[in-house]
Amino acid sequence: MRLLIATDAWHPQVNGVVRSLEHMAAAGRQLGFETVFLTHQDFASVPLPGYPEIRLSYATKAKVARRWAGLNPTHVHIATEGTVGYATRRYCLAHGRPFTTSYHTRFPEYLAARAPVPESWSYAWLRRFHGASSGTMVSTPSLERDLSARGFTNLLRWTRGVDTELFRPQASDALAGLPRPIFLFVGRLAVEKNLGAFLDLSLPGTKVVVGDGPDRARLAGIDPNARFLGTQTGAELAAIYAAADVFVFPSLTDTFGIVLLEALASGLPVAAYPVTGPLDVVGGTGAGVLDADLRAAALAALEIPRERCREEALRYTWAESARQFYRNIEVAHASGPPRQRRDPRVATGTVEPVRPA
């Protein structure tokens, strides 16, 4: 079987969507799938203003058709709602090909933070986009409930994983010399991450920010004592996690937050708001503190044993994530072309498991 994944999120972007898709492709071979990608690299593209690492592709249904013949997929998954995803969707609908989609990003909230576009308009467009699929994958129970209340249907669960060999408790001098305690953030430096809420906090010790993005200059001016380390990956990033004391996650709009798992796997307790993502990953686990008062959460998280954090992260593996992903693909595609679904498990969104065992 050959799975085509159409995605606008791809290298050189460094984010959870790209990492998740890379892991799915790697695991697919063991589950009987050969995975091929259709990305902005297959079309002419231009950088998105303010986000040069994000490419806007000149993808069309006709251009997808020309690529299709060489790829010859048996299954199709559309990972994003950008130009590549939209053109692939149009091709599939025109040719009666079933496809699945996934909901990674709260674009209505992101767009509303930048422009006077009502969230209801954006959600209406997203309902139409995903409504034509045989199933839409979501990462958490709270996101499923939220989207279901907004009229989305055929929702399937697909959790995420973490590399617990790379991200682990370890002796690290990556942040040596900084006053303790060290409060860490890792992610894109953009308005939707709500990073100002973290930098505005009056906290002891040092705030460390890892990542880059269009908001870096403004954010750097909020707290002159915060340390901005730029984009870090691999062993260097793992060493930074291990050297910190608390991971602070101020986002109000992330649908999951793979960085939460990376922090926990490194033995780093989490402080966050009680919203989608943190509620599902951290809520009720004892591995973090969720509070509308982010400062109180950050200080309280200092008391959490690092062993508890690691224990929780071990529940999430990329192998289990891939098992869910490919099972969803098979079940949804078995339902037939878009709008001709027959499998009640897809129609009711009851494909399991819900969470890792």
C-alpha positions in Angstrom: 0.0 0.0 0.0 1.2 3.5 -0.8 0.1 6.5 1.2 0.3 10.0 -0.2 0.5 12.7 2.5 -0.2 16.1 1.2 1.1 18.8 3.5 2.0 22.5 3.4 4.0 22.1 6.6 7.4 20.8 5.6 11.1 21.6 5.8 12.6 24.0 6.5 9.8 24.5 9.1 10.6 23.1 12.5 7.3 22.3 14.2 5.1 19.5 15.6 3.3 18.9 12.3 6.5 18.2 10.4 7.9 16.0 13.2 4.7 14.0 13.5 4.6 13.3 9.7 8.2 12.3 9.6 7.6 9.8 12.4 4.5 8.4 10.6 6.5 7.9 7.4 9.3 6.1 9.3 6.9 3.8 11.1 4.7 3.2 8.1 7.1 0.7 6.5 6.7 -1.7 9.5 2.9 -1.4 9.2 2.8 -2.3 5.5 2.7 1.3 4.1 5.1 3.0 1.7 4.7 6.8 2.4 5.3 9.5 -0.2 4.9 13.2 0.3 3.4 16.1 -1.8 4.7 19.4 -0.4 5.6 22.9 -1.3 8.8 21.5 -2.7 6.8 20.0 -5.6 5.5 23.3 -6.8 6.7 26.9 -7.3 6.2 28.8 -4.1 6.9 32.1 -2.3 7.6 32.8 1.4 4.7 33.7 3.6 5.1 37.4 4.6 6.4 37.5 8.2 7.0 33.7 8.2 9.7 33.1 5.6 10.2 29.5 6.6 6.5 28.9 5.5 6.1 28.6 1.8 2.9 29.4 -0.1 2.7 27.0 -3.1 1.2 27.6 -6.5 -0.5 24.3 -6.3 -3.5 23.6 -8.4 -5.7 20.5 -9.2 -4.1 20.2 -12.6 -0.5 20.3 -11.1 -1.5 17.7 -8.5 -2.8 15.5 -11.4 0.5 15.6 -13.1 2.3 14.6 -9.9 -0.3 11.9 -9.1 0.6 9.6 -12.0 4.2 9.2 -10.8 3.1 8.7 -7.2 0.2 6.3 -7.8 -1.1 6.2 -4.2 -3.6 3.7 -2.9 -4.5 5.9 0.1 -4.4 9.7 0.7 -4.1 11.8 3.8 -4.3 15.6 3.6 -2.4 17.0 6.6 -3.0 20.7 6.2 -5.5 23.2 4.8 -3.1 25.3 2.8 -2.7 25.5 -1.0 -1.2 22.0 -1.3 -3.8 20.4 0.8 -6.7 22.3 -0.9 -5.5 21.4 -4.4 -5.1 17.7 -3.4 -8.6 17.8 -1.9 -10.0 19.2 -5.2 -8.3 16.4 -7.2 -9.6 13.7 -4.9 -13.2 15.1 -5.0 -13.1 15.4 -8.8 -11.9 11.7 -9.2 -14.0 10.1 -6.4 -10.9 9.3 -4.3 -11.4 8.9 -0.5 -9.1 10.8 1.7 -8.5 11.6 5.4 -7.5 14.9 6.9 -6.0 16.1 10.2 -6.7 19.1 12.3 -3.4 20.4 13.7 -3.8 24.2 14.0 -6.4 26.6 15.3 -6.3 28.8 12.3 -9.5 30.8 13.2 -7.9 32.0 16.4 -4.5 32.6 14.8 -6.1 34.6 12.0 -8.3 36.6 14.4 -5.2 37.6 16.3 -3.8 39.2 13.2 -6.7 40.5 11.2 -10.4 41.5 11.7 -11.7 38.1 10.5 -14.5 36.6 12.7 -13.6 33.1 13.9 -17.1 31.9 12.8 -16.1 32.6 9.1 -12.9 30.6 9.4 -14.6 27.7 11.2 -17.3 27.6 8.5 -14.6 27.3 5.8 -12.7 24.6 7.8 -16.0 22.6 8.3 -16.4 22.6 4.6 -12.8 21.6 4.0 -12.8 18.7 6.4 -16.4 17.7 5.9 -15.6 16.2 2.5 -13.1 13.8 4.0 -13.8 10.2 5.1 -12.4 11.1 8.6 -10.6 14.0 10.3 -7.9 13.1 12.8 -7.6 15.1 16.0 -5.0 14.8 18.7 -7.0 15.1 22.0 -10.4 14.4 23.5 -10.9 18.1 24.4 -10.2 19.2 20.8 -12.7 16.5 19.5 -15.4 17.9 21.9 -14.7 21.4 20.8 -14.8 20.7 17.1 -17.8 18.4 17.4 -19.7 21.3 19.2 -18.8 23.5 16.2 -20.4 21.1 13.7 -17.4 19.0 12.6 -18.1 15.3 12.0 -16.3 12.0 11.4 -13.6 12.8 14.0 -10.9 10.2 14.7 -8.3 10.2 17.5 -4.6 10.3 16.7 -2.4 11.0 19.6 1.3 12.0 19.4 4.5 10.5 20.7 8.0 11.4 21.9 11.5 10.1 21.4 12.3 9.0 25.0 15.8 8.0 24.0 16.7 11.5 22.8 14.7 13.4 25.4 15.6 12.0 28.8 16.8 13.1 32.2 20.6 13.6 32.0 23.4 15.6 33.5 23.6 18.7 31.5 25.6 21.9 31.6 23.7 23.5 28.7 22.5 26.3 30.9 25.4 26.5 33.3 26.0 29.8 34.9 22.4 31.0 34.7 20.6 32.0 38.0 18.2 29.3 39.2 15.5 28.3 38.9 15.4 28.2 35.1 12.0 28.5 33.4 12.1 27.3 29.8 9.9 27.9 26.7 10.4 26.1 23.4 8.5 27.0 20.3 7.8 29.4 17.5 8.1 33.0 18.5 4.8 34.3 17.1 1.8 36.0 18.4 -0.3 32.9 18.6 2.0 31.3 21.2 1.1 34.0 23.7 4.8 34.1 24.8 4.4 37.6 26.2 2.3 36.1 29.0 5.4 34.1 30.1 7.9 37.0 29.7 5.7 39.4 31.6 5.8 37.1 34.7 7.7 38.1 37.8 9.7 35.0 38.5 12.9 34.2 40.3 15.9 32.9 38.5 16.1 33.0 34.6 13.7 32.7 31.7 15.1 30.9 28.7 13.4 31.0 25.3 14.3 28.5 22.5 13.0 29.1 19.0 12.7 31.8 16.4 10.0 33.6 14.5 8.6 36.9 13.4 7.9 38.1 16.9 11.4 37.7 18.3 12.4 41.4 18.3 9.3 42.5 20.1 9.4 39.7 22.6 13.1 40.3 23.4 12.1 43.8 24.6 9.6 42.6 27.2 12.2 41.1 29.6 15.7 42.2 28.9 17.0 39.5 31.3 15.4 36.6 29.4 17.9 34.5 27.4 17.0 33.9 23.8 18.9 30.9 22.4 17.4 30.7 18.9 16.4 27.5 17.2 17.8 24.3 18.7 17.3 20.7 17.7 18.5 17.2 18.4 20.9 16.5 21.3 21.5 20.3 21.9 17.7 20.8 22.5 17.5 17.7 24.7 20.4 19.0 26.8 18.6 22.3 27.3 15.4 20.6 28.4 17.3 18.5 30.9 19.1 21.5 32.3 16.0 23.5 33.1 13.7 23.4 36.1 10.2 24.1 34.7 8.7 24.2 31.2 6.3 27.0 30.8 3.7 26.7 28.1 1.7 29.9 27.7 -0.2 29.0 24.5 -4.0 29.2 24.6 -4.5 27.8 21.1 -2.2 24.8 20.5 -4.1 21.6 19.7 -1.6 19.4 21.4 2.0 20.6 22.0 4.7 18.0 21.3 7.0 20.2 23.3 5.0 19.2 26.3 6.0 15.6 25.8 9.6 16.5 25.1 9.7 18.4 28.4 8.1 15.6 30.4 10.4 13.0 28.8 13.3 15.1 30.0 12.0 15.1 33.5 10.8 18.6 33.3 7.5 19.6 35.0 5.0 21.7 33.0 3.3 25.0 33.9 0.5 26.0 31.6 -3.0 27.3 31.3 -5.9 24.8 31.7 -6.7 24.7 28.0 -6.8 22.2 25.1 -3.4 20.5 24.9 -2.2 20.9 28.4 -5.5 19.6 29.8 -5.2 16.4 27.8 -1.4 15.8 28.2 -0.8 17.1 31.7 -4.2 17.5 33.4 -4.7 15.0 36.3 -1.3 13.4 35.9 0.6 15.1 38.6 3.4 16.0 36.1 2.5 19.6 35.9 0.4 22.5 37.2 -2.4 24.1 35.2 -3.7 27.4 36.5 -5.2 30.6 35.1 -2.5 32.3 37.1 0.6 31.2 35.1 3.0 32.6 37.7 1.4 30.5 40.4 1.6 27.4 38.1 5.3 28.0 37.3 6.2 28.3 41.0 4.2 25.3 42.1 5.7 23.2 39.4 9.1 23.5 41.0 7.9 21.1 43.7 7.0 18.2 41.2 9.4 15.3 41.2 11.2 14.8 37.9 10.6 11.1 38.0 6.8 11.7 37.9 7.3 13.7 34.7 9.3 11.0 33.0 6.9 8.3 34.0 4.0 10.1 32.3 6.0 10.7 29.1 6.7 7.0 28.7 3.0 6.5 28.1 3.4 8.2 24.7 5.3 6.4 22.0 5.6 7.1 18.3 4.9 3.4 17.7 1.4 3.8 19.3 0.8 7.1 17.5 1.6 5.4 14.1 -0.6 2.4 14.9 -3.6 4.8 15.5 -2.7 6.9 12.4 -2.6 4.0 10.0 -5.6 2.2 11.5 -7.6 5.4 11.0 -6.3 5.6 7.4 -7.5 2.0 6.7 -10.8 2.3 8.4 -11.7 5.6 6.8 -10.7 4.6 3.3 -12.7 1.4 3.6 -15.8 3.7 3.9 -15.5 4.6 0.2 -15.2 7.9 -1.6 -16.1 11.1 0.1 -19.7 11.5 1.1 -20.3 7.7 0.5 -19.2 6.4 3.9 -20.4 3.1 5.1 -18.4 2.3 8.2 -20.3 3.4 11.3 -17.1 3.7 13.3 -16.0 6.5 11.1 -19.4 8.1 11.0 -19.6 8.3 14.8 -16.0 9.0 15.5 -15.5 6.0 17.8 -12.2 4.6 16.4 -10.1 3.8 19.4 -7.9 3.8 21.4 -8.4 7.3 22.9 -5.2 7.6 24.9 -2.0 5.6 25.1 -2.3 2.7 27.5 
